[in-house]
Amino acid sequence: MSGLRVVPTWRHGRERLYVCLADGRNIAWYDREAGRVNVLADDRREDVLEVLGPFLSGSVTVGPPPVPTPAELARLALPPDDDLAPNRPGEALLIDLDRDPGPAHRLRPDPRRRALAAEQAVGDALDRLDGAGWHTLHSVPLPGGDRIHHLVIGPGGLFAVHALYARRQRVLVADPEVAVGRRDPRPLLRRVRADADRASHALTAEVRPVLALVEPADVRVTTPPRQVRVLTATELRSLTRTGATLKPADIEALHAMARARPTWT
């Protein structure tokens, strides 16, 4: 048994049959109208085709998701409100703090400010990759009020990066839980994987999850994270050494698609 299941959905008025793993992550989908099976995990191609077998009809193309065509990109001429490229690191937090700065004096630091400091530190590190052919979008909004802290697109692929403030604190990683200092552990890695999965759906391309720790005193991993890379902010440059999988034209096409707010709605 492959452990895969097929889930029918509708996206932009078109029916899609998603192929999901046992944990709910999608690794492929079948677009009936286009007659195409898009496979994110090539090593599971045969399993995908087997589970989709009863649903396939006519001539079907199988392969990785196609990069947007020039005609499709031309339709992405964006009005300013729909362009996510100008977003600053922590954009959503900056807006929230501007609207509601909170009391001038409080017993404990506002957790939003620590979260903002983390996103700004990680965002600055990722922005420095631009000269190496990479693009980074910050504070990418998702339906339901969620957001991806940073979306990175470059020769080595696509990454959804979640920033976590850990200054001078020990971090314990036991998938799916992450504990910072003396605080109770929480299943943060589930969210990190979910963010990457939602980005994969929106962009029809594989997006890999990354947890970026800001200034931890020590990092201990007791249960190796499944699929998630755990890096410190100073180690993010290692993403540029993952090997080239995207051509420059593909990078620009995916960046143009990702920076359009309607892509994420």
C-alpha positions in Angstrom: 0.0 0.0 0.0 1.3 3.4 -1.0 -0.4 5.3 1.9 -1.6 7.9 -0.6 -5.2 9.2 -0.9 -7.0 11.4 -3.5 -8.8 14.5 -2.4 -11.0 16.4 -5.0 -11.0 20.2 -4.8 -11.9 23.2 -6.9 -9.3 26.0 -7.5 -10.1 29.1 -9.6 -13.2 27.3 -11.0 -11.3 24.2 -12.1 -11.4 20.8 -10.6 -8.2 19.3 -9.2 -7.6 16.0 -7.7 -4.8 16.3 -5.1 -2.7 13.3 -4.0 -2.0 13.5 -0.3 0.4 11.7 2.0 -0.9 10.3 5.3 0.0 13.5 7.1 -2.1 15.6 4.7 0.7 17.0 2.6 0.1 17.1 -1.2 2.7 15.6 -3.5 0.8 15.8 -6.8 -2.4 16.9 -8.4 -4.4 16.0 -11.5 -5.9 18.9 -13.5 -8.7 17.3 -15.6 -9.2 20.3 -17.9 -5.5 20.5 -18.8 -5.1 16.7 -18.9 -2.0 16.9 -16.7 -0.7 15.3 -13.6 1.7 17.6 -11.8 4.1 15.7 -9.5 6.1 17.5 -6.8 7.8 14.3 -5.5 9.3 12.6 -8.5 10.4 9.6 -6.5 6.7 8.8 -5.8 5.6 9.2 -9.5 4.6 5.5 -9.9 2.6 5.6 -6.7 0.9 8.8 -7.7 -0.1 7.3 -11.1 -1.4 4.1 -9.4 -3.6 5.9 -7.0 -4.9 8.3 -9.7 -5.5 5.4 -12.1 -9.3 5.2 -11.6 -9.7 8.9 -12.2 -7.5 9.4 -15.3 -9.1 9.6 -18.8 -7.8 10.3 -22.2 -4.3 11.5 -23.0 -2.5 12.7 -19.8 0.8 14.5 -19.5 2.9 13.7 -16.4 5.7 15.9 -15.0 6.7 18.7 -12.6 4.5 21.7 -12.5 5.1 24.0 -15.5 6.6 27.4 -15.1 4.2 30.3 -16.1 4.3 31.2 -19.7 5.2 34.8 -20.9 1.5 35.3 -21.7 0.5 34.3 -18.2 3.2 36.6 -16.7 1.9 39.5 -18.9 -1.4 39.2 -17.1 0.4 39.8 -13.8 0.9 43.5 -14.3 0.2 44.5 -10.8 -1.5 47.6 -9.2 0.5 48.8 -6.2 -1.9 47.3 -3.7 -1.5 43.8 -5.2 2.3 43.8 -5.4 3.9 42.1 -2.4 7.5 42.9 -3.4 7.7 46.2 -1.4 6.7 44.4 1.9 9.3 44.9 4.6 10.5 42.1 6.9 7.8 41.8 9.5 5.4 44.0 7.5 2.3 42.6 9.2 3.7 43.1 12.7 4.9 46.7 11.8 1.3 47.5 10.8 -0.2 45.9 13.9 2.2 47.7 16.2 1.5 51.0 14.5 -2.2 50.5 14.9 -1.9 49.2 18.5 1.4 50.0 20.1 0.2 48.7 23.5 0.8 50.3 26.9 3.9 52.4 27.3 4.9 50.5 30.4 4.4 46.8 30.8 5.9 44.2 33.1 6.9 41.9 30.2 8.2 42.8 26.8 5.6 42.8 24.1 6.0 39.4 22.3 5.2 41.1 19.0 8.4 43.1 19.2 10.5 40.0 19.7 8.8 38.4 16.8 9.4 41.5 14.7 13.1 41.5 15.7 13.4 37.9 14.5 11.7 38.5 11.2 13.8 41.6 10.6 17.0 39.8 11.4 16.1 36.8 9.1 14.8 39.2 6.4 18.1 41.2 6.4 20.1 37.9 6.0 17.9 36.7 3.1 17.9 40.1 1.4 21.7 39.8 1.2 21.3 36.8 -1.1 19.8 39.0 -3.9 23.2 39.5 -5.5 23.5 35.7 -5.9 20.4 35.5 -8.1 17.8 35.0 -5.3 14.6 36.9 -4.6 12.9 37.1 -1.2 9.3 38.2 -0.4 8.4 39.1 3.1 5.2 38.7 5.2 3.3 36.9 2.4 -0.4 36.8 3.4 -2.4 33.6 3.4 -6.1 33.1 3.6 -7.4 33.0 7.2 -5.0 35.6 8.5 -1.9 33.4 8.4 1.2 34.4 6.6 4.6 33.1 5.5 7.4 35.1 7.2 9.7 34.9 4.2 9.5 33.2 0.7 12.8 32.7 -0.9 13.2 31.9 -4.7 16.5 31.2 -6.3 18.7 28.7 -8.2 18.4 26.2 -5.4 14.6 26.2 -5.4 11.9 27.7 -3.3 11.9 27.9 0.5 9.3 29.1 3.1 11.3 30.4 6.0 9.8 30.9 9.5 11.7 33.1 11.9 11.9 32.4 15.6 13.3 34.7 18.3 15.7 32.7 20.5 18.3 35.3 21.7 20.6 33.9 24.3 18.3 30.9 24.9 18.6 27.2 24.4 16.4 25.7 21.7 15.3 22.1 21.9 13.9 20.5 18.7 11.9 17.2 19.0 9.8 17.0 15.9 7.1 18.4 15.8 7.8 20.4 19.0 10.2 23.2 19.5 11.0 24.6 23.0 12.8 27.9 23.5 14.3 28.6 26.9 12.0 27.6 29.8 8.8 28.0 27.8 6.6 25.0 27.1 7.3 23.2 23.8 4.9 23.8 21.0 4.4 21.9 17.7 5.9 24.7 15.6 7.3 22.4 12.9 3.8 21.4 11.9 3.1 25.1 11.1 6.4 25.4 9.2 5.6 22.4 7.1 2.0 23.6 6.5 3.2 27.1 5.4 5.5 25.4 2.8 2.7 23.2 1.7 0.3 26.1 1.2 2.9 27.9 -0.8 3.4 24.8 -3.0 -0.4 24.8 -3.7 -0.4 28.5 -4.6 2.7 28.4 -6.8 2.2 24.9 -8.2 5.9 24.3 -7.4 7.8 22.5 -4.6 8.4 24.8 -1.7 10.7 23.5 1.1 10.2 24.5 4.8 12.9 26.2 6.9 13.0 27.2 10.5 15.4 30.1 11.1 16.5 30.6 14.7 17.7 34.1 15.7 20.7 34.2 18.1 20.2 31.0 20.0 22.6 30.2 22.8 22.5 26.5 21.9 20.5 24.2 19.6 19.8 20.6 20.5 17.9 18.3 18.2 16.6 15.1 19.8 14.2 14.0 17.0 15.5 15.0 13.6 12.9 17.2 11.8 11.1 15.6 8.9 11.8 17.7 5.8 12.3 20.9 7.7 15.8 22.5 7.7 16.6 24.1 11.1 19.2 26.9 10.6 20.3 29.9 12.6 20.0 33.3 10.9 23.7 33.4 10.2 23.5 30.0 8.4 20.9 31.0 5.9 23.5 31.6 3.2 23.8 27.8 3.1 20.6 27.8 1.0 22.7 29.1 -1.9 24.7 25.9 -1.8 21.8 23.5 -2.3 22.6 23.0 -6.0 21.0 24.7 -9.0 17.5 23.3 -9.8 15.9 26.4 -11.4 17.0 28.4 -14.4 17.1 32.2 -14.3 14.0 32.5 -16.5 12.1 30.1 -14.1 13.2 32.1 -11.1 11.9 35.3 -12.6 8.6 33.7 -13.6 8.0 32.2 -10.2 9.0 35.5 -8.5 6.5 37.4 -10.7 3.8 35.0 -9.8 4.6 34.9 -6.1 4.6 38.7 -5.7 1.0 39.0 -6.9 -1.4 39.1 -4.0 -4.2 37.4 -6.0 -1.9 34.3 -6.2 -2.4 33.7 -2.5 -6.2 34.3 -2.3 
